Amino acid sequence: MSILDRLAIVLIMYKINNQVLFIVVAIAICVLFACSPKPTVNAELAEIAKQDQIERTNGSFNIDNDSLRLKRVQELELQGSLQHALDYYHAALVFQHGTEPHHYLKAHLLSKEAVKMDPTMSKARWLNCAAEDRYLLSIGKAQVWGAQHMTTDNKRVIRKPFPMD
């Protein structure tokens, strides 16, 4: 139970009618909210995601770099370093570029948490769908969103989403 919950219970239990005490308590609540630490974006995770995207943009990415990034993100997650919505997004982005179905599932779950923390983060919402589709395709299922594509014979082939009844 949080401090605010306890304070609310105390206020209700004693049915405070004293206006001065009410003002003091209201100020205390405001101070508590103002002083509560807000999570900051993990700079290392942001840099890892930035390097991932730079390599993909200039076409120089390789599986070894992806593996190293993935390993480091796993370590950071185990250390509890993911605190901000962008941390979850950055971690999800790296997992999305893994090689195994469980990497894609992890990307889906991490991006889902990013969306939960910040529903306005459109890039996390897109990644959530893309990771789900990549995971489904990797286990031999049809994708839901149609976010994944394959290239064959120099032609881009969009995979059709699963038909919804």
Buried (B, 14 or more C-beta within 10 A) or exposed (E): EEEEEEBBEEBEEEEEEEEEEEEEBEEEBEEEEEEEEEEEBBEBBBEBBEBBBEBEEEEEBEEEBBEEBBEBBBEBBEEEBBBBBBBBBBBBBBBBBBEEBEBBBBBBBBBBBBBEBBEEBEBBBBBBBBBBBBBBBBEEEEBEBBBBEEEEEEEEEEBEBEEEE
